[in-house]
Amino acid sequence: MNDSPVRVGLLGCGTVGSALISLLQRQHDAIAARTGLDIAVTRVAVRDLSRPRDPGLPAEAFTDDPAAVVADPDIDLVVEVMGGIEPAGALVQAALAAGRPVITANKALLAEHGAELFALADRAGVDLLFEAAVAGGIPFIRPLRESLLGEPVRRVMGIMNGTTNYILTRMTEAGADYAEALAEAQALGFAEADPTADVGGFDAGAKIAIVASIAFGCEITASMVDVEGITAISADDIAFASRSGHVIKLLAVAERVETSSGPQVSAAVHPVLVPVHHPLASVRESFNAVFVEGDAVGELMFYGRGAGGDPTASAVLGDLIDAAVNLRRGAHASIGALAPARLRPAADAASAQYLSLVAVDRPGVLAAIASVLGDNGISIASMSQSGPDSELGGGLAEDEARIDLITHRTGRRQLDATLAALRSLDAVRRVGSVVRVLSDEDDDV
């Protein structure tokens, strides 16, 4: 063993930070036996020094001044698990500029400022590692940036938010409506009091921005991600999905598409009808899964717990060990320079679609609807009609019918024109859900 310990400064000692300290203490001897390194957390920045905590460290190790931890000359590495863009961003920058490796779980920070922080780490010749920023405890980022470095990745698609997956699972399996499933998730601690970041798709949007940047070697920020959440998904949508052999999942998708002018990339988050035979359809409750499609490797799937103190701490600890080993060797891992992204316009995307309409129940209405779709070049894969007394007819008036249809692959421009034309039909009372469908014919989702 190297006699000199690797001293870690920890920024944040909440759920993940305290779990990291505990896990490192339990695994200390095993890590030392395998690496020859004595790794120990020696300073910890917390928001409130008066708060009771029992992480197995002396009281003098704690401070409410995170800048003092970063500036401490006795600190070798910095672990940032405090979250938020500031002051975390300034602290990470200061640590890297001082030549200290950084391990972070901060998806929001990396999704907005990843490129500049990666460049700063390279200039300083130190690690900036972030396995826990995406998919919690699932070891996904390291395979993506190392094992698949030479792989022409076409698409990365996954369930990257455990809160929304839990809600959709309960809606599917227990028949709960959205509000009931959300309340249950909050009661169990799977959802925050303000769940907007999760149910609005923004949490998954930050994660897929990071993933797209690594997978395609270009700078994708969270603001470039087309985001749609699950708040509009109804129990009727869930029921229709089940009847048609699908489940609804909130998917984060990054794609590379070859065009006549060269490759373009996109990143998006949206609800998708996933066929029950697809591996992502079986991912339940708060679990996450990431599906990778490459030209050479084919299809890969990474599955596990996407959040929680212990799983996330496990991912942080793996990065911490890597960074400590590299520090002793005088080496560092680099993802290379990120090129400017050539974004594919959202209007150029195409996929199969699920549409739900409420229309007047009279002869000729179905023909009028089909005519609108045909006039816009959209082919119908399946169509069903439900009356007020049917399983999907809740809330319908006596003269109304619910029409659910799935299209073949169609472009976004065609779809937008079709929706506008449908809304202008006198017989159409309202256009309800519009949800993408993952089908075997689709290149896009």
C-alpha positions in Angstrom: 0.0 0.0 0.0 1.1 3.6 -0.7 1.8 5.0 2.8 0.3 8.4 1.9 -3.5 8.4 2.1 -5.7 9.8 -0.6 -7.6 12.5 1.2 -11.1 13.3 0.0 -13.0 16.5 0.4 -16.8 15.9 0.2 -19.2 18.7 -0.8 -22.6 17.7 0.5 -23.5 15.2 3.2 -27.2 14.4 2.4 -28.6 11.1 1.3 -25.8 10.3 -1.2 -22.9 11.9 0.7 -23.6 10.1 4.0 -24.1 6.8 2.1 -20.8 7.3 0.4 -18.9 7.8 3.7 -20.5 4.7 5.1 -19.8 2.6 2.0 -16.2 3.8 1.8 -15.6 2.9 5.4 -17.1 -0.6 5.0 -15.1 -1.2 1.8 -11.9 0.5 2.9 -9.8 -2.6 3.5 -11.0 -4.4 0.4 -10.2 -1.3 -1.7 -6.7 -1.1 -0.1 -6.1 -4.7 -0.8 -6.9 -4.4 -4.5 -5.4 -1.0 -5.2 -2.8 -0.4 -2.5 -4.5 2.9 -1.7 -5.7 4.3 1.6 -8.7 6.4 0.6 -10.5 8.4 3.3 -12.9 11.3 3.5 -11.2 13.9 5.7 -13.3 17.1 5.2 -17.0 17.5 4.6 -18.9 20.7 3.7 -22.5 20.8 4.9 -25.2 23.4 4.8 -26.1 23.2 8.5 -23.5 22.3 11.1 -26.2 22.0 13.8 -28.0 19.2 12.1 -27.6 15.8 13.8 -25.6 13.3 11.7 -23.6 10.1 12.5 -21.3 9.4 9.5 -18.5 8.1 11.6 -16.3 11.1 11.2 -15.0 13.5 13.9 -16.9 16.8 14.4 -13.8 18.8 13.3 -14.0 17.3 9.8 -17.2 19.2 9.1 -17.5 22.8 7.9 -20.2 25.0 6.5 -17.7 26.6 4.1 -17.4 24.5 0.9 -14.8 26.9 -0.6 -12.5 26.1 2.4 -12.7 22.4 1.5 -11.8 23.0 -2.1 -8.9 25.3 -1.1 -7.5 23.0 1.6 -4.0 22.0 0.5 -4.4 18.7 2.3 -7.2 17.6 0.1 -6.3 15.4 -2.9 -9.7 14.8 -4.6 -13.1 16.5 -4.4 -16.5 14.8 -4.5 -19.4 17.1 -5.3 -22.9 15.8 -4.3 -24.5 19.0 -3.2 -26.4 19.5 -6.5 -27.6 22.6 -8.3 -25.6 24.7 -10.8 -24.3 27.3 -8.3 -22.3 27.4 -6.1 -21.5 23.8 -7.2 -20.2 25.0 -10.6 -17.8 27.5 -9.2 -16.5 25.0 -6.6 -15.9 22.3 -9.3 -14.1 24.9 -11.5 -11.9 25.9 -8.5 -11.0 22.3 -7.7 -10.1 21.5 -11.3 -8.1 24.7 -11.7 -6.2 23.8 -8.6 -5.3 20.4 -10.1 -7.6 18.3 -8.0 -9.7 15.5 -9.6 -13.4 15.9 -9.2 -16.2 13.3 -9.0 -19.7 14.7 -9.3 -23.3 13.4 -9.4 -24.5 16.7 -10.6 -26.5 16.2 -13.8 -27.9 19.8 -14.0 -24.4 21.2 -13.9 -22.9 18.9 -16.5 -26.0 19.2 -18.8 -25.4 23.0 -19.0 -21.6 23.4 -18.5 -20.2 20.0 -19.2 -18.1 20.9 -22.2 -16.2 23.8 -20.5 -15.7 21.7 -17.4 -14.3 18.7 -19.4 -12.0 21.1 -21.2 -10.8 22.6 -17.9 -10.1 19.1 -16.5 -8.1 18.2 -19.6 -6.0 21.4 -19.3 -5.3 20.6 -15.7 -4.5 17.0 -16.5 -7.0 15.6 -13.9 -10.2 13.5 -13.9 -13.7 14.8 -14.0 -15.8 11.7 -13.5 -19.6 11.6 -13.3 -21.0 8.0 -13.4 -23.7 8.8 -10.8 -25.0 11.8 -12.8 -26.9 9.5 -15.2 -29.0 6.4 -14.2 -27.9 6.4 -10.5 -26.1 3.1 -9.6 -26.2 1.7 -13.1 -22.6 1.5 -14.5 -23.4 3.0 -17.9 -21.3 6.1 -18.4 -18.0 4.3 -18.1 -18.9 1.7 -20.8 -20.2 4.5 -23.0 -17.1 6.6 -22.8 -14.5 3.8 -22.7 -15.8 0.4 -24.0 -17.9 1.9 -26.7 -15.5 4.7 -27.7 -14.9 3.2 -31.1 -18.5 2.1 -31.6 -20.6 4.1 -34.1 -23.6 4.6 -31.8 -26.9 5.2 -33.6 -29.2 5.6 -30.7 -29.3 5.6 -26.9 -32.8 5.2 -25.5 -33.8 4.7 -22.0 -35.9 5.1 -18.9 -33.8 7.5 -16.9 -36.2 8.8 -14.2 -37.5 6.4 -11.5 -40.3 8.7 -10.3 -42.1 8.8 -13.6 -41.5 5.1 -14.2 -43.0 4.3 -10.8 -46.1 6.5 -11.6 -46.6 4.9 -15.0 -46.2 1.4 -13.5 -48.9 2.1 -10.9 -51.2 3.5 -13.6 -50.6 0.4 -15.7 -50.7 -2.3 -13.0 -53.1 -0.9 -10.4 -55.4 1.2 -12.7 -54.6 4.4 -10.8 -55.0 7.7 -12.4 -52.1 10.1 -12.7 -53.0 12.1 -9.5 -53.4 9.0 -7.4 -50.1 7.5 -8.6 -48.2 10.7 -8.0 -49.6 11.0 -4.5 -48.5 7.4 -3.8 -45.0 8.1 -5.2 -44.7 11.2 -3.0 -45.9 9.2 0.1 -43.2 6.6 -0.5 -40.4 9.2 -1.1 -40.1 8.4 -4.8 -41.3 11.9 -5.8 -40.5 15.4 -4.3 -43.2 17.7 -2.9 -42.7 19.7 -6.1 -42.3 16.9 -8.7 -42.0 19.2 -11.7 -38.5 18.3 -12.6 -39.4 14.6 -12.8 -42.9 14.5 -14.2 -42.2 17.4 -16.6 -39.3 15.4 -18.1 -36.6 17.9 -17.2 -34.6 15.5 -15.0 -34.4 13.0 -17.8 -33.7 15.8 -20.2 -30.5 16.8 -18.4 -29.4 13.2 -18.3 -29.9 12.6 -22.0 -28.1 15.8 -22.8 -25.0 14.4 -21.0 -25.5 11.0 -22.7 -25.8 12.5 -26.2 -22.6 14.5 -25.7 -20.6 11.5 -24.8 -22.2 9.1 -27.3 -21.8 11.4 -30.3 -18.8 13.5 -29.2 -20.6 16.8 -29.6 -21.8 19.5 -27.2 -25.5 19.0 -26.3 -26.9 21.1 -23.5 -30.2 20.7 -21.6 -31.7 23.6 -23.5 -31.3 21.7 -26.8 -33.4 18.8 -25.6 -37.1 18.6 -26.7 -38.9 17.8 -23.5 -42.4 16.5 -22.8 -43.5 15.0 -19.5 -46.2 12.6 -18.4 -48.8 15.0 -16.8 -51.2 14.7 -19.8 -51.2 10.9 -19.8 -54.6 9.6 -18.6 -55.9 6.3 -17.3 -57.7 5.9 -20.7 -54.4 6.2 -22.5 -52.9 3.6 -20.3 -55.8 1.3 -20.9 -55.7 1.7 -24.7 -51.9 1.0 -24.6 -52.6 -2.2 -22.8 -55.4 -3.3 -25.2 -53.1 -2.6 -28.2 -50.1 -4.6 -26.8 -48.1 -1.6 -25.4 -47.1 0.0 -22.2 -46.4 3.8 -21.9 -43.0 4.8 -20.7 -41.2 8.1 -20.5 -38.2 7.6 -22.7 -35.1 9.8 -23.1 -33.8 9.4 -26.6 -30.6 10.5 -28.3 -30.1 9.7 -32.0 -27.6 10.1 -34.8 -29.1 10.3 -38.3 -27.2 10.4 -41.6 -28.4 13.1 -44.0 -27.3 14.2 -47.4 -25.4 17.0 -45.7 -23.8 14.8 -43.1 -24.8 13.4 -39.7 -27.2 15.2 -37.5 -28.0 14.5 -33.8 -31.1 15.0 -31.7 -32.0 14.5 -28.0 -35.6 14.4 -26.6 -37.7 13.2 -23.8 -41.3 12.1 -24.3 -43.9 9.5 -23.4 -43.9 6.5 -25.8 -46.1 3.5 -26.4 -43.5 0.7 -26.1 -44.5 -2.8 -27.5 -44.8 -5.3 -24.6 -42.1 -7.5 -26.2 -39.5 -4.8 -26.1 -37.0 -5.1 -23.2 -37.8 -1.6 -21.9 -41.5 -2.5 -21.5 -40.6 -4.8 -18.6 -38.7 -2.2 -16.6 -41.0 -1.5 -13.6 -41.5 0.8 -10.7 -38.4 3.0 -9.8 -35.9 1.0 -11.9 -34.0 2.5 -14.8 -32.7 1.0 -18.0 -30.7 2.3 -20.9 -30.8 0.7 -24.4 -27.9 1.3 -26.8 -27.9 0.6 -30.5 -24.6 0.6 -32.4 -23.6 -0.3 -36.0 -21.1 -3.0 -34.9 -22.2 -4.1 -31.4 -25.9 -4.3 -32.2 -28.2 -3.8 -29.1 -27.1 -3.6 -25.5 -29.2 -2.9 -22.4 -28.1 -1.6 -18.9 -30.6 -2.1 -16.1 -30.7 -1.4 -12.4 -31.7 1.1 -9.7 -31.5 4.6 -11.1 -31.6 6.5 -7.8 -31.3 6.2 -4.0 -28.5 6.8 -1.6 -26.7 3.4 -1.7 -26.9 2.8 -5.5 -25.8 6.3 -6.3 -23.0 6.2 -3.7 -21.8 2.9 -5.3 -21.4 4.8 -8.6 -19.6 7.7 -6.9 -17.3 5.3 -5.1 -16.3 3.5 -8.3 -15.4 6.9 -9.8 -13.5 7.9 -6.7 -11.4 4.7 -6.8 -10.6 5.3 -10.5 -9.6 8.9 -9.9 -7.4 8.0 -6.9 -5.6 5.3 -8.9 -5.1 7.8 -11.8 -3.9 10.4 -9.4 -1.2 8.2 -8.0 -0.2 7.2 -11.6 -0.1 10.8 -12.8 -2.8 10.0 -15.4 -6.3 11.1 -16.2 -9.3 10.0 -18.3 -10.5 12.3 -21.0 -13.6 12.3 -23.2 -11.8 14.5 -25.8 -13.0 17.8 -27.2 -16.7 18.1 -27.9 -17.5 19.4 -31.3 -20.4 21.8 -32.0 -23.6 19.8 -32.4 -25.3 19.7 -35.8 -28.9 19.4 -34.5 -31.6 17.8 -36.5 -34.7 20.0 -36.6 -37.5 18.6 -34.5 -39.8 19.1 -37.5 -37.7 16.5 -39.4 -38.4 13.7 -36.9 -40.7 10.9 -37.8 -42.3 8.0 -35.9 -45.5 6.1 -35.6 -48.1 8.0 -33.5 -51.1 7.2 -31.2 -53.9 9.7 -31.5 -57.0 9.9 -29.4 -60.1 12.0 -30.5 -63.6 12.6 -29.2 -66.0 13.1 -32.1 -69.8 13.2 -32.7 -71.1 9.7 -33.1 -72.8 9.8 -36.5 -72.4 8.2 -39.9 -69.5 9.5 -42.0 -67.4 10.9 -39.2 -64.8 8.0 -39.3 -64.6 8.5 -43.1 -64.0 12.3 -42.6 -61.2 11.6 -40.1 -59.6 9.0 -42.3 -59.8 11.4 -45.2 -57.9 14.1 -43.3 -55.2 11.7 -42.5 -55.0 10.5 -46.1 -54.9 14.0 -47.4 -51.8 14.6 -45.3 -50.1 11.4 -46.4 -50.6 9.6 -43.1 -51.4 5.8 -43.2 -53.5 4.3 -40.4 -52.1 1.1 -38.8 -55.1 0.5 -36.5 -58.3 2.3 -35.4 -60.9 1.6 -32.7 -64.1 3.4 -31.6 -65.5 3.4 -28.1 -68.9 4.6 -26.9 -70.0 6.1 -23.6 -70.7 2.7 -22.1 -67.4 1.2 -23.0 -64.2 0.8 -20.9 -62.6 3.8 -22.6 -65.8 5.9 -22.7 -65.7 7.6 -19.4 -66.8 11.2 -19.6 -68.4 10.9 -23.0 -71.7 12.4 -23.8 -74.4 10.2 -25.3 -73.8 11.5 -28.8 -70.0 11.2 -28.6 -67.5 8.5 -29.4 -63.8 8.1 -28.5 -61.6 7.2 -31.5 -58.2 5.8 -30.9 -55.8 5.2 -33.8 -52.2 4.3 -34.4 -50.5 5.5 -37.5 -47.6 4.2 -39.5 -44.4 6.2 -39.4 -45.2 9.8 -40.2 -43.2 13.1 -40.2 -43.7 15.7 -37.6 -44.8 18.3 -40.2 -47.4 15.9 -41.6 -48.6 15.3 -38.0 -48.9 18.9 -37.1 -50.9 19.7 -40.3 -53.2 16.7 -39.6 -53.9 17.8 -36.0 -54.8 21.3 -37.2 -57.1 19.9 -39.8 -58.8 17.5 -37.3 -59.4 20.3 -34.9 -61.1 22.3 -37.6 -63.7 19.5 -38.3 -67.1 20.3 -36.9 -67.6 16.6 -36.0 -64.4 16.5 -33.8 -65.1 17.8 -30.3 -61.6 17.6 -29.1 -58.2 16.1 -29.9 -56.8 14.3 -26.9 -53.6 12.5 -26.5 -50.8 12.5 -29.1 -48.1 10.0 -28.1 -45.2 8.5 -30.1 -45.2 4.8 -30.7 -42.0 2.7 -30.8 -42.5 0.3 -33.7 -40.3 -2.0 -35.7 -40.4 0.3 -38.7 -39.2 3.3 -36.8 -35.8 4.8 -37.1 -36.9 7.7 -34.8 -38.9 7.8 -31.6 
